[in-house]
Amino acid sequence: MGLNEIKARVAKAEAAAGRAPGAVTLIAVSKVQPLNRVEAVLEQGHRVFGENRVQEAAGKWPALMERFEGVALHLIGPLQGNKARQAVELFDAIHSVDRLKLAQRLAGLAQERGQCPELFLQVNTGEEPQKAGVPPDEADAFVAQCRALDLPVRGLMCIPPAEEEPSLHFALLAKIAARNGLDGLSMGMSGDFERAIALGATHVRVGSAIFGERAYG
């Protein structure tokens, strides 16, 4: 597949949805990818990357950022409170704010540092017990709580259940965001990002379709 084909598909999906070119940010999910594959995508000019784990990102990206200017890092995996300080120092955006205690920790760090990454609040649209995120019926209250903490809430994020039609979850997330006056929607992955773009995604998270299958080990 590769970066150029995915970028072309994003552009086509934007046009089909009547959206402006460049309305969607393509996050290249580089978690557990070999360094040579990540470097190859950087050398093609791409600069927005997503990582799942703070520790893995901290071991990989500072050196790459010295070599490649303008990299924006997005944390798309769960964030433990004890990793929050490291996360706010390394990432430009955090897509997995999923509980009040974490939001309070981030607010404390933001006040201390005078700045904060862009934040997306994770909604568990499928109400799956094994997944992080607030249930849909608690999302409005959580948005209000985070705003009361003076946090820069950019939007919402979801990961639909694997066995369900993702469009239903994308539409639900878009509805919750709209009624809360949020325009950021982090939704859509390698298999369904075109459907997400059709329903208003501003950030899509694509890994294997850009880099090839992940190398676990």
C-alpha positions in Angstrom: 0.0 0.0 0.0 2.3 2.8 1.2 2.1 6.4 2.2 1.4 8.0 -1.2 -1.6 5.7 -1.9 -3.1 6.3 1.5 -2.6 10.1 1.0 -4.4 9.8 -2.3 -7.3 7.9 -0.8 -7.6 10.5 2.0 -7.7 13.3 -0.6 -10.3 11.3 -2.6 -12.5 10.8 0.5 -12.2 14.5 1.4 -13.4 15.4 -2.1 -16.3 12.9 -2.1 -17.5 14.3 1.3 -17.3 17.8 -0.1 -14.6 18.8 2.4 -11.7 21.1 1.8 -8.4 19.5 0.7 -6.2 19.0 3.7 -9.2 19.0 6.1 -8.1 15.6 7.4 -4.8 15.0 9.3 -3.2 11.7 8.5 -1.6 10.2 11.6 1.0 7.5 10.6 0.8 5.0 13.4 4.4 4.0 13.9 4.1 1.9 17.0 6.2 -1.3 17.0 7.4 -0.5 13.5 11.1 -1.1 12.7 13.1 2.1 12.6 14.0 1.8 8.9 10.3 1.8 8.0 9.6 4.9 10.1 12.7 6.7 8.6 11.5 5.8 5.1 8.1 7.6 5.7 9.9 10.6 7.3 12.1 10.8 4.2 9.0 10.9 2.0 8.1 14.1 3.9 5.4 12.9 6.3 5.6 14.6 9.7 2.6 13.5 11.8 3.0 10.2 13.7 1.1 8.3 16.3 2.4 6.1 19.1 0.6 3.9 21.6 3.1 3.8 24.4 4.9 6.7 26.1 8.0 4.6 26.8 8.4 3.3 23.2 8.0 6.8 21.8 10.5 8.2 24.3 13.1 5.6 23.2 12.6 6.3 19.5 11.5 9.9 18.7 13.9 12.3 20.4 16.8 11.2 18.1 14.5 11.2 15.0 13.3 14.7 15.8 16.9 15.9 15.8 17.3 14.6 12.3 13.9 15.5 10.9 12.3 19.0 11.6 8.7 19.6 12.2 7.5 16.3 13.5 4.2 16.3 15.4 3.7 13.3 17.7 0.3 12.1 18.8 -0.3 9.7 21.7 -3.2 7.4 20.6 -2.8 4.7 23.3 -3.8 4.6 26.9 -2.0 7.0 29.3 -1.2 6.1 32.9 -1.1 8.9 35.4 2.5 8.2 36.3 3.5 8.7 32.6 1.6 12.0 32.2 4.6 14.3 32.8 6.7 12.4 30.2 3.7 12.4 27.8 3.1 16.2 27.9 6.8 16.9 27.3 7.0 14.6 24.3 3.6 14.7 22.5 1.8 17.5 20.6 -1.6 15.8 21.1 -3.0 13.2 23.4 -6.0 11.3 22.0 -6.8 9.1 25.0 -8.0 11.3 27.9 -10.5 8.9 29.4 -11.1 9.7 33.0 -11.3 12.7 35.3 -8.3 11.8 37.4 -6.1 11.9 34.3 -7.6 15.2 33.2 -6.9 16.7 36.6 -3.3 15.5 36.4 -2.9 17.0 32.9 -4.4 20.3 34.1 -1.9 20.5 37.0 1.0 19.9 34.5 -0.4 22.4 32.1 -0.5 25.1 34.8 3.0 24.2 35.9 4.4 24.3 32.3 2.3 27.1 30.9 1.3 24.9 27.9 -0.5 21.6 27.2 -0.8 19.3 24.2 -4.1 19.3 22.3 -6.4 16.8 23.9 -9.0 14.4 22.6 -11.4 12.8 25.0 -11.9 9.1 24.4 -15.5 7.9 24.2 -16.3 4.2 24.5 -19.0 4.3 21.8 -19.5 0.5 22.0 -19.6 0.5 25.8 -17.1 -2.4 25.7 -15.9 -3.4 29.2 -12.4 -4.1 28.1 -12.0 -0.7 26.3 -11.0 2.7 27.8 -13.2 5.8 27.4 -16.3 7.3 29.0 -19.7 5.9 28.0 -21.6 8.0 25.5 -24.2 9.1 28.1 -21.4 10.5 30.3 -19.5 12.3 27.5 -21.2 15.7 27.8 -20.4 15.8 31.5 -16.8 14.8 30.9 -16.4 17.5 28.3 -17.7 20.1 30.7 -15.4 18.8 33.5 -12.3 19.1 31.3 -13.3 22.5 30.1 -13.7 23.6 33.7 -10.1 22.5 34.3 -9.1 25.0 31.5 -7.8 22.1 29.3 -7.4 22.6 25.5 -10.1 20.1 24.5 -9.7 19.7 20.7 -12.2 17.0 20.2 -13.3 13.4 20.7 -11.8 10.0 19.9 -13.3 6.5 19.5 -12.3 3.0 18.6 -15.4 1.1 17.3 -16.0 -2.5 18.3 -14.2 -4.8 15.7 -17.4 -6.7 14.9 -19.8 -3.8 14.4 -20.3 -1.4 11.5 -17.9 1.5 12.3 -20.0 4.1 10.6 -22.6 3.9 13.4 -20.0 4.7 16.0 -18.4 7.5 13.9 -21.9 9.1 13.5 -22.5 8.8 17.3 -19.1 10.4 18.0 -19.8 13.2 15.5 -23.2 13.9 17.1 -21.7 14.1 20.7 -18.9 16.4 19.4 -21.4 18.7 17.6 -23.6 19.2 20.6 -20.6 20.1 22.6 -19.2 22.6 20.1 -16.2 20.4 19.3 -14.9 20.1 15.7 -12.1 17.6 16.3 -12.9 14.0 15.5 -10.2 11.4 15.9 -11.7 8.3 14.2 -10.9 5.9 11.5 -8.1 3.4 11.0 -6.6 1.4 8.1 -9.7 -0.5 7.3 -12.4 2.2 7.7 -10.8 5.7 7.4 -12.8 6.6 4.3 -16.1 6.0 6.1 -14.8 8.1 9.0 -13.9 11.0 6.7 -17.4 10.8 5.2 -18.7 11.3 8.7 -16.5 14.2 9.6 -13.2 12.8 10.9 -10.5 15.4 11.3 -7.7 12.9 12.3 -7.4 9.4 10.9 -5.0 6.9 12.4 -3.4 4.6 9.8 -0.6 2.2 10.6 -0.3 -1.1 8.7 -1.6 0.3 5.4 1.3 2.8 5.4 4.1 0.8 6.9 3.1 -2.8 6.3 2.2 -5.3 8.9 3.5 -4.6 12.4 6.6 -6.4 13.6 5.8 -7.7 17.1 8.6 -9.3 19.0 
